[in-house]
Amino acid sequence: MNHTIHGERHHWRWDNRLEPVACVAPGDVVEMETLDPGGGQIRPDSTASDLLTLDFGRVNPVTGPLWVEGALPGDAVKVTILDLAPCGWGWSALIPGFGLLAEDFPEPYLELWTYDRAGRQPAAFGSVARVPLKPMLGSIGLAPAKPGAHDILPPRRVGGTMDIRDLALGSELYLPVEVPGALLSVGDGHAAQGDGEVCGTGLETAMRATIEIELVKAAGLPGPQFVTPGPVARHLDARGYYATTGIGPSLMTGAVAAVRAMIDLLARRHDLAPEQAYLLCSLVADLRISEIVDRPNWVVSCYFPRLVFE
């Protein structure tokens, strides 16, 4: 059976007391309309000053929840992404107090985008760069067993706002069920995002997502797992990468150092403002753990695709 769930059927908290907006059976296909991750607070006429009054209680609305027939604790819900149709308009931002380098960038910065809805052409970043598009869903999750309303942003064992770039077209996601009916919700559409989403935003956009829902009984998963349909970085690989590293005893401080070094590199080579370089890192750069065995120091690398400038 096919279902359509419109964007007004959304919520801002993970809560197992929420009434489901629809009941679906394993094998059903659902088209879910998602709102932009700002919940309508950022508009085509917005300016950076609007970020100062952004209500975080209204960010990342997710559409749902869906009751999955037969789902019980210990099972897994399998979500296959059949289609992603972004709306053609979106935004990216440096939000004061938010992001990996929040202390480096205390002032708001906003970039508004108009892009090819079909994803055939990269999105122009002024005359400076072109961002390849790869639509994905930042938030796919089930209701947690823990009672009460829980913040939408942190990811959990049952999924949620994981911001995994490769939860894209054709990917299969498995989520552990903690409550009867599972209570599945999706949202946080991005037309582009790097692995790490370092400034806290990708190319944030409203989207129509078509998913197939299946049930795996007694799966016993420790956390979310996913399968991709093929290569995950082919849209970025054609011209190679710039890469910077952060080395030390903490992966977090290594990530900070690697991104800071990449911002400096891009600013020097391509005459970018630091804010522009940081934003581009969030949209297309990938953070990787390059080494985690040679105690006491680990290596985090930041890979930035050169085709953005070529």
Secondary structure, DSSP 8 states (H G I E B T S, - for coil): -EEEE-TTSEESEE-TTS--SEEE-TT-EEEEEE--TTTT-S-TT--GGGGGG--GGGSS-EEEEEEETT--TT-EEEEEEEEEEEEEEEEEEE-TT-STTTTT--S-EEEEEE--TTS-S-EEETTTEEE----EEEEEE---SSSS-EESSS-BTTEEE---TT-BTT-EEEEE--STTEEEEEEEEES---TT-TTS--SEEEEEEEEEEEEETT---SS-EEE-SS-SSTTTGGG-EEEEEEEES-HHHHHHHHHHHHHHHHHHHH---HHHHHHHHHHH-EEEEEE-SSTT-EEEEEEEEGGGG-
